[in-house]
Amino acid sequence: QEQLVESGGGWVQPGGSLRLSCAASGISIGTYFMAWYRQAPGNQREWVATISTSGVSTNYADSVKGRFNISRDNAKNTVYLQMNSLKPENTAVYYCNRSPNTIRRLNWGQGTQVTVSS
């Protein structure tokens, strides 16, 4: 059974950094464009970043461009999100899945909570 497990979240002060991981099991994600999403309280889930199968091509939401970096290790079946210069508005539950223009998403994981506050 396919499963996505996100980890690496936590509490951090504004300006801090976190590195999120998304480990896939039951399915090989090496042939998929993958993405990170987030959902803040009271808001809909929104797209954050996408990475191509090889990792060469990436794309980011304007709000995180220059601060976040998506990467992947296909040998480990894992996708990462390095988040720098974090702001309080980045507080959300972060999820990974296939890219937004995919017809069939994978089963959503439980996400990992990121809280940015002083």
C-alpha positions as CSV (number, residue, x, y, z in Angstrom):
1,Q,0.0,0.0,0.0
2,E,1.4,3.4,-1.0
3,Q,2.2,5.7,1.9
4,L,3.8,9.1,2.3
5,V,5.3,10.0,5.6
6,E,6.3,13.6,6.2
7,S,8.7,14.6,9.1
8,G,11.1,17.3,10.2
9,G,8.6,19.9,11.3
10,G,8.6,21.7,14.6
11,W,8.7,25.1,16.3
12,V,11.2,27.7,15.1
13,Q,11.7,31.4,15.6
14,P,11.3,33.8,12.7
15,G,14.4,33.8,10.6
16,G,15.1,30.2,11.4
17,S,15.4,27.1,9.2
18,L,13.9,23.6,9.0
19,R,14.4,20.7,6.7
20,L,11.4,18.6,5.9
21,S,11.5,15.0,4.6
22,C,8.9,13.0,2.8
23,A,9.5,9.3,2.6
24,A,7.5,7.1,0.2
25,S,6.8,3.5,0.7
26,G,4.8,0.9,-1.3
27,I,5.5,2.9,-4.4
28,S,8.5,4.2,-6.3
29,I,8.2,8.0,-6.7
30,G,11.3,8.2,-9.0
31,T,9.1,8.6,-12.1
32,Y,6.8,11.3,-10.7
33,F,7.1,15.0,-10.5
34,M,6.7,15.6,-6.8
35,A,5.6,18.6,-4.8
36,W,5.2,20.1,-1.4
37,Y,1.9,21.6,-0.2
38,R,0.8,23.3,3.0
39,Q,-2.4,24.0,4.9
40,A,-2.7,26.8,7.4
41,P,-5.6,26.8,9.9
42,G,-8.8,28.0,8.2
43,N,-7.2,27.9,4.8
44,Q,-7.3,25.5,1.9
45,R,-4.2,23.4,1.1
46,E,-1.9,25.3,-1.2
47,W,1.0,24.4,-3.4
48,V,4.5,25.3,-2.3
49,A,7.0,23.8,-4.7
50,T,7.5,21.2,-7.4
51,I,10.5,19.1,-8.5
52,S,11.0,17.1,-11.7
53,T,11.8,13.4,-11.8
54,S,15.6,14.1,-12.1
55,G,15.6,17.0,-9.7
56,V,17.0,19.3,-12.3
57,S,13.9,21.4,-12.7
58,T,12.1,23.1,-9.8
59,N,9.3,25.6,-9.4
60,Y,8.2,27.6,-6.4
61,A,5.3,29.7,-5.2
62,D,6.2,33.3,-5.2
63,S,5.8,33.6,-1.5
64,V,8.7,31.1,-0.8
65,K,10.9,31.7,-3.8
66,G,14.5,32.4,-2.8
67,R,13.9,31.0,0.7
68,F,12.8,27.4,0.2
69,N,14.6,24.7,-1.7
70,I,13.0,21.4,-2.9
71,S,15.2,18.4,-3.6
72,R,15.0,14.6,-3.9
73,D,16.9,11.4,-3.5
74,N,15.3,8.8,-5.7
75,A,17.6,6.1,-4.3
76,K,16.0,6.8,-0.9
77,N,12.5,7.4,-2.4
78,T,12.5,10.7,-0.5
79,V,11.7,14.3,-1.2
80,Y,13.0,17.2,0.9
81,L,12.1,20.8,1.5
82,Q,14.8,23.1,3.0
83,M,13.1,26.1,4.5
84,N,15.2,29.2,5.4
85,S,14.3,32.6,6.6
86,L,11.1,31.3,8.0
87,K,8.2,33.8,8.7
88,P,5.2,33.4,10.9
89,E,3.0,33.2,7.8
90,N,4.8,30.0,6.9
91,T,3.1,28.3,9.9
92,A,1.1,25.3,8.5
93,V,0.9,21.6,8.2
94,Y,3.2,20.6,5.3
95,Y,2.5,17.7,3.0
96,C,4.1,16.1,-0.1
97,N,2.4,14.4,-3.0
98,R,2.6,14.3,-6.8
99,S,2.6,17.6,-8.6
100,P,-0.6,19.7,-9.0
101,N,-1.2,18.9,-12.6
102,T,-1.4,15.1,-12.0
103,I,-4.7,13.3,-12.5
104,R,-4.2,10.9,-9.7
105,R,-2.6,12.0,-6.4
106,L,-1.1,9.5,-4.0
107,N,-2.7,8.9,-0.7
108,W,-2.1,12.0,1.5
109,G,0.2,11.5,4.5
110,Q,-0.4,12.9,7.9
111,G,1.7,16.0,7.2
112,T,4.3,17.6,9.5
113,Q,3.5,20.7,11.6
114,V,5.7,23.8,11.1
115,T,5.2,26.6,13.6
116,V,7.1,29.9,13.3
117,S,6.7,32.2,16.2
118,S,8.7,34.2,18.7
